[in-house]
Amino acid sequence: MTTNSLTSTTDRDNGDNGGGSAAQRDRRRRILDATYALASDGGFDAVQMRAVAERADVALGTLYRYFPSKIHLLVSALGRQFEEAVPRLTERPIPGETPADRVLYVLKRMARGMQGDPKLTEALTRAFMFADGTVSAEIHAVGMSMTSLVTHAMRGSDDGREITEEEIAVARVLGDVWLSALVAWVTGRSTAAETAAHMETAVRLVLH
């Protein structure tokens, strides 16, 4: 299974879906890099479109052409995080004797990475919570990356077989639980330890 390109509708309309010119790809990279830096420093509120444009050295109008809103921008940034995690976590066999062990290994690795940069994670997660139907392409991209990670972990390696509908359904359920647990941690409703325990319970129940 391949993940979808992380692009907004506006990007696709302009042919800037990762297959555009080198200059377009560079602008997109700089914009997302600037978003990460601002969010890491100050969280959700620090990511202002004008500040992103200035830090990325692009015109404000150009920024809005690539990302129509702050929510589009932050959810795309979240999507890039997930997209980059897929090859990093699937390039070698995942440790664990059972599908549950392997899925937990992947989800805990991801959670530790996100908890290590709490302001960035808060910004990206809040944007995901606030997203509506206009951000459906970006939301779908996040879901596809999560599904790819979980289905790979369930199998332990890429054995060449077609991913089944049941595997996809299980991966989506676990992805939803993981994101819900992340929201609980970001909003202070659970500690990191409680979040990990909740995820372990959910994974063990689904993949018993």
mmCIF file of the C-alpha atoms, coordinates in Angstrom:
data_MODEL
# 
_entry.id   MODEL 
# 
loop_
_atom_site.group_PDB 
_atom_site.id 
_atom_site.type_symbol 
_atom_site.label_atom_id 
_atom_site.label_alt_id 
_atom_site.label_comp_id 
_atom_site.label_asym_id 
_atom_site.label_entity_id 
_atom_site.label_seq_id 
_atom_site.pdbx_PDB_ins_code 
_atom_site.Cartn_x 
_atom_site.Cartn_y 
_atom_site.Cartn_z 
_atom_site.occupancy 
_atom_site.B_iso_or_equiv 
_atom_site.pdbx_formal_charge 
_atom_site.auth_seq_id 
_atom_site.auth_comp_id 
_atom_site.auth_asym_id 
_atom_site.auth_atom_id 
_atom_site.pdbx_PDB_model_num 
ATOM 1   C CA . MET A 1 1   ? 0.000   0.000   0.000   1.00 0.00 ? 1   MET A CA 1 
ATOM 2   C CA . THR A 1 2   ? 1.278   3.433   -0.836  1.00 0.00 ? 2   THR A CA 1 
ATOM 3   C CA . THR A 1 3   ? 0.409   6.590   1.052   1.00 0.00 ? 3   THR A CA 1 
ATOM 4   C CA . ASN A 1 4   ? -1.290  9.487   -0.688  1.00 0.00 ? 4   ASN A CA 1 
ATOM 5   C CA . SER A 1 5   ? 0.688   12.606  -1.490  1.00 0.00 ? 5   SER A CA 1 
ATOM 6   C CA . LEU A 1 6   ? 0.221   15.166  1.260   1.00 0.00 ? 6   LEU A CA 1 
ATOM 7   C CA . THR A 1 7   ? -1.264  18.009  -0.695  1.00 0.00 ? 7   THR A CA 1 
ATOM 8   C CA . SER A 1 8   ? -4.185  20.350  -0.319  1.00 0.00 ? 8   SER A CA 1 
ATOM 9   C CA . THR A 1 9   ? -6.834  20.780  -3.013  1.00 0.00 ? 9   THR A CA 1 
ATOM 10  C CA . THR A 1 10  ? -5.267  24.106  -3.918  1.00 0.00 ? 10  THR A CA 1 
ATOM 11  C CA . ASP A 1 11  ? -1.882  22.442  -4.409  1.00 0.00 ? 11  ASP A CA 1 
ATOM 12  C CA . ARG A 1 12  ? -3.355  19.797  -6.698  1.00 0.00 ? 12  ARG A CA 1 
ATOM 13  C CA . ASP A 1 13  ? -5.189  22.415  -8.745  1.00 0.00 ? 13  ASP A CA 1 
ATOM 14  C CA . ASN A 1 14  ? -1.832  24.095  -9.394  1.00 0.00 ? 14  ASN A CA 1 
ATOM 15  C CA . GLY A 1 15  ? -0.037  20.831  -10.154 1.00 0.00 ? 15  GLY A CA 1 
ATOM 16  C CA . ASP A 1 16  ? 1.984   21.146  -6.955  1.00 0.00 ? 16  ASP A CA 1 
ATOM 17  C CA . ASN A 1 17  ? 1.459   17.678  -5.531  1.00 0.00 ? 17  ASN A CA 1 
ATOM 18  C CA . GLY A 1 18  ? 5.079   16.672  -5.129  1.00 0.00 ? 18  GLY A CA 1 
ATOM 19  C CA . GLY A 1 19  ? 5.474   16.353  -8.875  1.00 0.00 ? 19  GLY A CA 1 
ATOM 20  C CA . GLY A 1 20  ? 5.750   20.104  -9.514  1.00 0.00 ? 20  GLY A CA 1 
ATOM 21  C CA . SER A 1 21  ? 8.872   22.055  -10.231 1.00 0.00 ? 21  SER A CA 1 
ATOM 22  C CA . ALA A 1 22  ? 11.888  21.935  -7.965  1.00 0.00 ? 22  ALA A CA 1 
ATOM 23  C CA . ALA A 1 23  ? 11.121  25.518  -6.940  1.00 0.00 ? 23  ALA A CA 1 
ATOM 24  C CA . GLN A 1 24  ? 7.564   24.572  -5.941  1.00 0.00 ? 24  GLN A CA 1 
ATOM 25  C CA . ARG A 1 25  ? 8.773   21.611  -3.912  1.00 0.00 ? 25  ARG A CA 1 
ATOM 26  C CA . ASP A 1 26  ? 11.386  23.782  -2.236  1.00 0.00 ? 26  ASP A CA 1 
ATOM 27  C CA . ARG A 1 27  ? 8.798   26.425  -1.317  1.00 0.00 ? 27  ARG A CA 1 
ATOM 28  C CA . ARG A 1 28  ? 6.511   23.794  0.135   1.00 0.00 ? 28  ARG A CA 1 
ATOM 29  C CA . ARG A 1 29  ? 9.381   22.313  2.154   1.00 0.00 ? 29  ARG A CA 1 
ATOM 30  C CA . ARG A 1 30  ? 10.383  25.733  3.493   1.00 0.00 ? 30  ARG A CA 1 
ATOM 31  C CA . ILE A 1 31  ? 6.795   26.528  4.442   1.00 0.00 ? 31  ILE A CA 1 
ATOM 32  C CA . LEU A 1 32  ? 6.383   23.288  6.380   1.00 0.00 ? 32  LEU A CA 1 
ATOM 33  C CA . ASP A 1 33  ? 9.824   23.670  7.996   1.00 0.00 ? 33  ASP A CA 1 
ATOM 34  C CA . ALA A 1 34  ? 8.832   27.176  9.146   1.00 0.00 ? 34  ALA A CA 1 
ATOM 35  C CA . THR A 1 35  ? 5.571   25.785  10.513  1.00 0.00 ? 35  THR A CA 1 
ATOM 36  C CA . TYR A 1 36  ? 7.407   23.146  12.540  1.00 0.00 ? 36  TYR A CA 1 
ATOM 37  C CA . ALA A 1 37  ? 9.820   25.721  13.954  1.00 0.00 ? 37  ALA A CA 1 
ATOM 38  C CA . LEU A 1 38  ? 7.100   28.178  15.003  1.00 0.00 ? 38  LEU A CA 1 
ATOM 39  C CA . ALA A 1 39  ? 4.940   25.438  16.501  1.00 0.00 ? 39  ALA A CA 1 
ATOM 40  C CA . SER A 1 40  ? 7.887   23.940  18.413  1.00 0.00 ? 40  SER A CA 1 
ATOM 41  C CA . ASP A 1 41  ? 8.613   27.361  19.936  1.00 0.00 ? 41  ASP A CA 1 
ATOM 42  C CA . GLY A 1 42  ? 5.085   28.463  20.786  1.00 0.00 ? 42  GLY A CA 1 
ATOM 43  C CA . GLY A 1 43  ? 2.485   25.836  20.022  1.00 0.00 ? 43  GLY A CA 1 
ATOM 44  C CA . PHE A 1 44  ? -0.744  26.333  18.073  1.00 0.00 ? 44  PHE A CA 1 
ATOM 45  C CA . ASP A 1 45  ? -1.127  30.060  18.706  1.00 0.00 ? 45  ASP A CA 1 
ATOM 46  C CA . ALA A 1 46  ? 2.402   30.835  17.478  1.00 0.00 ? 46  ALA A CA 1 
ATOM 47  C CA . VAL A 1 47  ? 1.632   29.549  13.993  1.00 0.00 ? 47  VAL A CA 1 
ATOM 48  C CA . GLN A 1 48  ? 0.349   32.688  12.271  1.00 0.00 ? 48  GLN A CA 1 
ATOM 49  C CA . MET A 1 49  ? 0.214   32.770  8.486   1.00 0.00 ? 49  MET A CA 1 
ATOM 50  C CA . ARG A 1 50  ? 2.189   36.015  8.183   1.00 0.00 ? 50  ARG A CA 1 
ATOM 51  C CA . ALA A 1 51  ? 4.893   34.698  10.536  1.00 0.00 ? 51  ALA A CA 1 
ATOM 52  C CA . VAL A 1 52  ? 5.126   31.459  8.539   1.00 0.00 ? 52  VAL A CA 1 
ATOM 53  C CA . ALA A 1 53  ? 5.437   33.370  5.268   1.00 0.00 ? 53  ALA A CA 1 
ATOM 54  C CA . GLU A 1 54  ? 8.178   35.600  6.646   1.00 0.00 ? 54  GLU A CA 1 
ATOM 55  C CA . ARG A 1 55  ? 10.142  32.704  8.123   1.00 0.00 ? 55  ARG A CA 1 
ATOM 56  C CA . ALA A 1 56  ? 9.808   30.649  4.925   1.00 0.00 ? 56  ALA A CA 1 
ATOM 57  C CA . ASP A 1 57  ? 10.727  33.668  2.792   1.00 0.00 ? 57  ASP A CA 1 
ATOM 58  C CA . VAL A 1 58  ? 7.613   33.472  0.609   1.00 0.00 ? 58  VAL A CA 1 
ATOM 59  C CA . ALA A 1 59  ? 4.927   36.042  -0.136  1.00 0.00 ? 59  ALA A CA 1 
ATOM 60  C CA . LEU A 1 60  ? 1.804   35.803  2.008   1.00 0.00 ? 60  LEU A CA 1 
ATOM 61  C CA . GLY A 1 61  ? -0.298  35.308  -1.105  1.00 0.00 ? 61  GLY A CA 1 
ATOM 62  C CA . THR A 1 62  ? 1.929   32.411  -2.148  1.00 0.00 ? 62  THR A CA 1 
ATOM 63  C CA . LEU A 1 63  ? 1.473   30.780  1.254   1.00 0.00 ? 63  LEU A CA 1 
ATOM 64  C CA . TYR A 1 64  ? -2.320  30.998  0.920   1.00 0.00 ? 64  TYR A CA 1 
ATOM 65  C CA . ARG A 1 65  ? -2.107  29.529  -2.572  1.00 0.00 ? 65  ARG A CA 1 
ATOM 66  C CA . TYR A 1 66  ? -0.340  26.469  -1.157  1.00 0.00 ? 66  TYR A CA 1 
ATOM 67  C CA . PHE A 1 67  ? -2.358  26.294  2.088   1.00 0.00 ? 67  PHE A CA 1 
ATOM 68  C CA . PRO A 1 68  ? -5.736  28.099  2.224   1.00 0.00 ? 68  PRO A CA 1 
ATOM 69  C CA . SER A 1 69  ? -5.804  28.257  6.026   1.00 0.00 ? 69  SER A CA 1 
ATOM 70  C CA . LYS A 1 70  ? -3.799  27.675  9.174   1.00 0.00 ? 70  LYS A CA 1 
ATOM 71  C CA . ILE A 1 71  ? -5.643  24.390  9.710   1.00 0.00 ? 71  ILE A CA 1 
ATOM 72  C CA . HIS A 1 72  ? -4.734  23.190  6.200   1.00 0.00 ? 72  HIS A CA 1 
ATOM 73  C CA . LEU A 1 73  ? -1.134  24.129  6.935   1.00 0.00 ? 73  LEU A CA 1 
ATOM 74  C CA . LEU A 1 74  ? -0.868  22.367  10.293  1.00 0.00 ? 74  LEU A CA 1 
ATOM 75  C CA . VAL A 1 75  ? -2.690  19.204  9.209   1.00 0.00 ? 75  VAL A CA 1 
ATOM 76  C CA . SER A 1 76  ? -0.376  19.035  6.183   1.00 0.00 ? 76  SER A CA 1 
ATOM 77  C CA . ALA A 1 77  ? 2.563   19.365  8.581   1.00 0.00 ? 77  ALA A CA 1 
ATOM 78  C CA . LEU A 1 78  ? 1.145   16.483  10.619  1.00 0.00 ? 78  LEU A CA 1 
ATOM 79  C CA . GLY A 1 79  ? 0.766   14.515  7.410   1.00 0.00 ? 79  GLY A CA 1 
ATOM 80  C CA . ARG A 1 80  ? 4.411   15.076  6.532   1.00 0.00 ? 80  ARG A CA 1 
ATOM 81  C CA . GLN A 1 81  ? 5.431   13.775  9.963   1.00 0.00 ? 81  GLN A CA 1 
ATOM 82  C CA . PHE A 1 82  ? 3.468   10.587  9.369   1.00 0.00 ? 82  PHE A CA 1 
ATOM 83  C CA . GLU A 1 83  ? 4.661   10.250  5.794   1.00 0.00 ? 83  GLU A CA 1 
ATOM 84  C CA . GLU A 1 84  ? 8.287   10.504  6.906   1.00 0.00 ? 84  GLU A CA 1 
ATOM 85  C CA . ALA A 1 85  ? 7.694   7.960   9.684   1.00 0.00 ? 85  ALA A CA 1 
ATOM 86  C CA . VAL A 1 86  ? 6.529   5.252   7.274   1.00 0.00 ? 86  VAL A CA 1 
ATOM 87  C CA . PRO A 1 87  ? 9.911   4.437   5.646   1.00 0.00 ? 87  PRO A CA 1 
ATOM 88  C CA . ARG A 1 88  ? 11.758  5.014   8.918   1.00 0.00 ? 88  ARG A CA 1 
ATOM 89  C CA . LEU A 1 89  ? 9.639   2.478   10.783  1.00 0.00 ? 89  LEU A CA 1 
ATOM 90  C CA . THR A 1 90  ? 9.171   -0.041  7.976   1.00 0.00 ? 90  THR A CA 1 
ATOM 91  C CA . GLU A 1 91  ? 12.624  -0.229  6.399   1.00 0.00 ? 91  GLU A CA 1 
ATOM 92  C CA . ARG A 1 92  ? 13.591  -3.172  8.601   1.00 0.00 ? 92  ARG A CA 1 
ATOM 93  C CA . PRO A 1 93  ? 11.711  -6.007  10.357  1.00 0.00 ? 93  PRO A CA 1 
ATOM 94  C CA . ILE A 1 94  ? 9.706   -4.760  13.337  1.00 0.00 ? 94  ILE A CA 1 
ATOM 95  C CA . PRO A 1 95  ? 10.495  -6.535  16.622  1.00 0.00 ? 95  PRO A CA 1 
ATOM 96  C CA . GLY A 1 96  ? 7.797   -8.530  18.352  1.00 0.00 ? 96  GLY A CA 1 
ATOM 97  C CA . GLU A 1 97  ? 6.510   -12.093 18.320  1.00 0.00 ? 97  GLU A CA 1 
ATOM 98  C CA . THR A 1 98  ? 2.849   -11.250 17.703  1.00 0.00 ? 98  THR A CA 1 
ATOM 99  C CA . PRO A 1 99  ? 0.974   -8.637  15.626  1.00 0.00 ? 99  PRO A CA 1 
ATOM 100 C CA . ALA A 1 100 ? -0.019  -6.881  18.859  1.00 0.00 ? 100 ALA A CA 1 
ATOM 101 C CA . ASP A 1 101 ? 3.607   -6.707  20.020  1.00 0.00 ? 101 ASP A CA 1 
ATOM 102 C CA . ARG A 1 102 ? 4.726   -5.230  16.704  1.00 0.00 ? 102 ARG A CA 1 
ATOM 103 C CA . VAL A 1 103 ? 1.897   -2.683  16.477  1.00 0.00 ? 103 VAL A CA 1 
ATOM 104 C CA . LEU A 1 104 ? 2.584   -1.544  20.038  1.00 0.00 ? 104 LEU A CA 1 
ATOM 105 C CA . TYR A 1 105 ? 6.271   -1.151  19.231  1.00 0.00 ? 105 TYR A CA 1 
ATOM 106 C CA . VAL A 1 106 ? 5.456   1.154   16.295  1.00 0.00 ? 106 VAL A CA 1 
ATOM 107 C CA . LEU A 1 107 ? 2.807   3.180   18.124  1.00 0.00 ? 107 LEU A CA 1 
ATOM 108 C CA . LYS A 1 108 ? 5.007   3.653   21.194  1.00 0.00 ? 108 LYS A CA 1 
ATOM 109 C CA . ARG A 1 109 ? 7.921   4.772   19.013  1.00 0.00 ? 109 ARG A CA 1 
ATOM 110 C CA . MET A 1 110 ? 5.675   7.346   17.374  1.00 0.00 ? 110 MET A CA 1 
ATOM 111 C CA . ALA A 1 111 ? 4.215   8.492   20.669  1.00 0.00 ? 111 ALA A CA 1 
ATOM 112 C CA . ARG A 1 112 ? 7.641   8.949   22.260  1.00 0.00 ? 112 ARG A CA 1 
ATOM 113 C CA . GLY A 1 113 ? 8.754   11.047  19.319  1.00 0.00 ? 113 GLY A CA 1 
ATOM 114 C CA . MET A 1 114 ? 5.710   13.294  19.478  1.00 0.00 ? 114 MET A CA 1 
ATOM 115 C CA . GLN A 1 115 ? 5.794   13.613  23.268  1.00 0.00 ? 115 GLN A CA 1 
ATOM 116 C CA . GLY A 1 116 ? 9.420   14.726  22.953  1.00 0.00 ? 116 GLY A CA 1 
ATOM 117 C CA . ASP A 1 117 ? 8.242   17.929  21.236  1.00 0.00 ? 117 ASP A CA 1 
ATOM 118 C CA . PRO A 1 118 ? 5.066   18.759  23.188  1.00 0.00 ? 118 PRO A CA 1 
ATOM 119 C CA . LYS A 1 119 ? 4.368   22.219  21.747  1.00 0.00 ? 119 LYS A CA 1 
ATOM 120 C CA . LEU A 1 120 ? 4.659   20.984  18.178  1.00 0.00 ? 120 LEU A CA 1 
ATOM 121 C CA . THR A 1 121 ? 2.481   17.979  18.963  1.00 0.00 ? 121 THR A CA 1 
ATOM 122 C CA . GLU A 1 122 ? -0.093  20.218  20.654  1.00 0.00 ? 122 GLU A CA 1 
ATOM 123 C CA . ALA A 1 123 ? -0.287  22.440  17.574  1.00 0.00 ? 123 ALA A CA 1 
ATOM 124 C CA . LEU A 1 124 ? -0.585  19.585  15.079  1.00 0.00 ? 124 LEU A CA 1 
ATOM 125 C CA . THR A 1 125 ? -3.097  17.658  17.168  1.00 0.00 ? 125 THR A CA 1 
ATOM 126 C CA . ARG A 1 126 ? -5.306  20.685  17.824  1.00 0.00 ? 126 ARG A CA 1 
ATOM 127 C CA . ALA A 1 127 ? -5.384  21.420  14.104  1.00 0.00 ? 127 ALA A CA 1 
ATOM 128 C CA . PHE A 1 128 ? -6.429  17.819  13.443  1.00 0.00 ? 128 PHE A CA 1 
ATOM 129 C CA . MET A 1 129 ? -9.219  18.223  16.020  1.00 0.00 ? 129 MET A CA 1 
ATOM 130 C CA . PHE A 1 130 ? -10.457 21.475  14.459  1.00 0.00 ? 130 PHE A CA 1 
ATOM 131 C CA . ALA A 1 131 ? -10.314 20.270  10.845  1.00 0.00 ? 131 ALA A CA 1 
ATOM 132 C CA . ASP A 1 132 ? -13.553 20.171  8.869   1.00 0.00 ? 132 ASP A CA 1 
ATOM 133 C CA . GLY A 1 133 ? -14.584 18.867  5.463   1.00 0.00 ? 133 GLY A CA 1 
ATOM 134 C CA . THR A 1 134 ? -12.439 21.401  3.614   1.00 0.00 ? 134 THR A CA 1 
ATOM 135 C CA . VAL A 1 135 ? -9.350  19.603  4.931   1.00 0.00 ? 135 VAL A CA 1 
ATOM 136 C CA . SER A 1 136 ? -10.518 16.136  3.881   1.00 0.00 ? 136 SER A CA 1 
ATOM 137 C CA . ALA A 1 137 ? -7.563  15.513  1.533   1.00 0.00 ? 137 ALA A CA 1 
ATOM 138 C CA . GLU A 1 138 ? -5.041  16.230  4.297   1.00 0.00 ? 138 GLU A CA 1 
ATOM 139 C CA . ILE A 1 139 ? -6.997  14.175  6.843   1.00 0.00 ? 139 ILE A CA 1 
ATOM 140 C CA . HIS A 1 140 ? -7.131  11.294  4.382   1.00 0.00 ? 140 HIS A CA 1 
ATOM 141 C CA . ALA A 1 141 ? -3.372  11.467  3.870   1.00 0.00 ? 141 ALA A CA 1 
ATOM 142 C CA . VAL A 1 142 ? -2.768  11.210  7.630   1.00 0.00 ? 142 VAL A CA 1 
ATOM 143 C CA . GLY A 1 143 ? -5.100  8.224   7.809   1.00 0.00 ? 143 GLY A CA 1 
ATOM 144 C CA . MET A 1 144 ? -3.422  6.485   4.890   1.00 0.00 ? 144 MET A CA 1 
ATOM 145 C CA . SER A 1 145 ? 0.007   6.849   6.462   1.00 0.00 ? 145 SER A CA 1 
ATOM 146 C CA . MET A 1 146 ? -1.258  5.515   9.786   1.00 0.00 ? 146 MET A CA 1 
ATOM 147 C CA . THR A 1 147 ? -2.956  2.593   8.040   1.00 0.00 ? 147 THR A CA 1 
ATOM 148 C CA . SER A 1 148 ? 0.252   1.790   6.148   1.00 0.00 ? 148 SER A CA 1 
ATOM 149 C CA . LEU A 1 149 ? 2.271   1.772   9.375   1.00 0.00 ? 149 LEU A CA 1 
ATOM 150 C CA . VAL A 1 150 ? -0.156  -0.407  11.301  1.00 0.00 ? 150 VAL A CA 1 
ATOM 151 C CA . THR A 1 151 ? -0.780  -2.959  8.552   1.00 0.00 ? 151 THR A CA 1 
ATOM 152 C CA . HIS A 1 152 ? 2.969   -3.322  8.032   1.00 0.00 ? 152 HIS A CA 1 
ATOM 153 C CA . ALA A 1 153 ? 3.467   -3.820  11.775  1.00 0.00 ? 153 ALA A CA 1 
ATOM 154 C CA . MET A 1 154 ? 0.690   -6.407  11.925  1.00 0.00 ? 154 MET A CA 1 
ATOM 155 C CA . ARG A 1 155 ? 2.505   -8.479  9.310   1.00 0.00 ? 155 ARG A CA 1 
ATOM 156 C CA . GLY A 1 156 ? 5.994   -7.717  10.586  1.00 0.00 ? 156 GLY A CA 1 
ATOM 157 C CA . SER A 1 157 ? 7.406   -7.156  7.100   1.00 0.00 ? 157 SER A CA 1 
ATOM 158 C CA . ASP A 1 158 ? 6.341   -6.546  3.515   1.00 0.00 ? 158 ASP A CA 1 
ATOM 159 C CA . ASP A 1 159 ? 5.617   -10.035 2.247   1.00 0.00 ? 159 ASP A CA 1 
ATOM 160 C CA . GLY A 1 160 ? 4.228   -8.883  -1.080  1.00 0.00 ? 160 GLY A CA 1 
ATOM 161 C CA . ARG A 1 161 ? 0.663   -9.999  -0.399  1.00 0.00 ? 161 ARG A CA 1 
ATOM 162 C CA . GLU A 1 162 ? -2.259  -7.633  -1.056  1.00 0.00 ? 162 GLU A CA 1 
ATOM 163 C CA . ILE A 1 163 ? -3.481  -5.845  2.065   1.00 0.00 ? 163 ILE A CA 1 
ATOM 164 C CA . THR A 1 164 ? -6.901  -7.247  2.961   1.00 0.00 ? 164 THR A CA 1 
ATOM 165 C CA . GLU A 1 165 ? -10.014 -5.219  3.762   1.00 0.00 ? 165 GLU A CA 1 
ATOM 166 C CA . GLU A 1 166 ? -10.020 -6.727  7.268   1.00 0.00 ? 166 GLU A CA 1 
ATOM 167 C CA . GLU A 1 167 ? -6.436  -5.608  7.885   1.00 0.00 ? 167 GLU A CA 1 
ATOM 168 C CA . ILE A 1 168 ? -7.306  -2.115  6.689   1.00 0.00 ? 168 ILE A CA 1 
ATOM 169 C CA . ALA A 1 169 ? -10.366 -2.005  8.958   1.00 0.00 ? 169 ALA A CA 1 
ATOM 170 C CA . VAL A 1 170 ? -8.323  -3.107  11.980  1.00 0.00 ? 170 VAL A CA 1 
ATOM 171 C CA . ALA A 1 171 ? -5.604  -0.558  11.189  1.00 0.00 ? 171 ALA A CA 1 
ATOM 172 C CA . ARG A 1 172 ? -8.159  2.241   10.931  1.00 0.00 ? 172 ARG A CA 1 
ATOM 173 C CA . VAL A 1 173 ? -9.705  1.357   14.265  1.00 0.00 ? 173 VAL A CA 1 
ATOM 174 C CA . LEU A 1 174 ? -6.302  1.291   15.963  1.00 0.00 ? 174 LEU A CA 1 
ATOM 175 C CA . GLY A 1 175 ? -5.310  4.541   14.252  1.00 0.00 ? 175 GLY A CA 1 
ATOM 176 C CA . ASP A 1 176 ? -8.471  6.218   15.548  1.00 0.00 ? 176 ASP A CA 1 
ATOM 177 C CA . VAL A 1 177 ? -7.773  4.972   19.071  1.00 0.00 ? 177 VAL A CA 1 
ATOM 178 C CA . TRP A 1 178 ? -4.163  6.169   18.878  1.00 0.00 ? 178 TRP A CA 1 
ATOM 179 C CA . LEU A 1 179 ? -5.176  9.646   17.733  1.00 0.00 ? 179 LEU A CA 1 
ATOM 180 C CA . SER A 1 180 ? -7.853  9.803   20.427  1.00 0.00 ? 180 SER A CA 1 
ATOM 181 C CA . ALA A 1 181 ? -5.275  8.853   23.051  1.00 0.00 ? 181 ALA A CA 1 
ATOM 182 C CA . LEU A 1 182 ? -2.923  11.519  21.689  1.00 0.00 ? 182 LEU A CA 1 
ATOM 183 C CA . VAL A 1 183 ? -5.680  14.135  22.001  1.00 0.00 ? 183 VAL A CA 1 
ATOM 184 C CA . ALA A 1 184 ? -6.251  13.089  25.620  1.00 0.00 ? 184 ALA A CA 1 
ATOM 185 C CA . TRP A 1 185 ? -2.542  13.555  26.351  1.00 0.00 ? 185 TRP A CA 1 
ATOM 186 C CA . VAL A 1 186 ? -2.343  16.919  24.560  1.00 0.00 ? 186 VAL A CA 1 
ATOM 187 C CA . THR A 1 187 ? -5.365  18.278  26.411  1.00 0.00 ? 187 THR A CA 1 
ATOM 188 C CA . GLY A 1 188 ? -4.081  17.077  29.784  1.00 0.00 ? 188 GLY A CA 1 
ATOM 189 C CA . ARG A 1 189 ? -6.777  14.467  30.336  1.00 0.00 ? 189 ARG A CA 1 
ATOM 190 C CA . SER A 1 190 ? -4.209  11.681  30.600  1.00 0.00 ? 190 SER A CA 1 
ATOM 191 C CA . THR A 1 191 ? -0.524  11.330  31.384  1.00 0.00 ? 191 THR A CA 1 
ATOM 192 C CA . ALA A 1 192 ? 2.005   9.808   28.996  1.00 0.00 ? 192 ALA A CA 1 
ATOM 193 C CA . ALA A 1 193 ? 1.934   6.598   31.051  1.00 0.00 ? 193 ALA A CA 1 
ATOM 194 C CA . GLU A 1 194 ? -1.870  6.469   31.022  1.00 0.00 ? 194 GLU A CA 1 
ATOM 195 C CA . THR A 1 195 ? -1.882  7.089   27.279  1.00 0.00 ? 195 THR A CA 1 
ATOM 196 C CA . ALA A 1 196 ? 0.525   4.201   26.700  1.00 0.00 ? 196 ALA A CA 1 
ATOM 197 C CA . ALA A 1 197 ? -1.523  1.894   28.941  1.00 0.00 ? 197 ALA A CA 1 
ATOM 198 C CA . HIS A 1 198 ? -4.730  2.811   27.122  1.00 0.00 ? 198 HIS A CA 1 
ATOM 199 C CA . MET A 1 199 ? -3.153  2.062   23.767  1.00 0.00 ? 199 MET A CA 1 
ATOM 200 C CA . GLU A 1 200 ? -1.787  -1.266  24.977  1.00 0.00 ? 200 GLU A CA 1 
ATOM 201 C CA . THR A 1 201 ? -5.238  -2.301  26.215  1.00 0.00 ? 201 THR A CA 1 
ATOM 202 C CA . ALA A 1 202 ? -6.859  -1.349  22.920  1.00 0.00 ? 202 ALA A CA 1 
ATOM 203 C CA . VAL A 1 203 ? -4.256  -3.120  20.776  1.00 0.00 ? 203 VAL A CA 1 
ATOM 204 C CA . ARG A 1 204 ? -4.374  -6.296  22.879  1.00 0.00 ? 204 ARG A CA 1 
ATOM 205 C CA . LEU A 1 205 ? -8.182  -6.377  22.708  1.00 0.00 ? 205 LEU A CA 1 
ATOM 206 C CA . VAL A 1 206 ? -8.343  -5.850  18.936  1.00 0.00 ? 206 VAL A CA 1 
ATOM 207 C CA . LEU A 1 207 ? -5.422  -8.136  18.065  1.00 0.00 ? 207 LEU A CA 1 
ATOM 208 C CA . HIS A 1 208 ? -5.982  -10.837 20.668  1.00 0.00 ? 208 HIS A CA 1 
# 
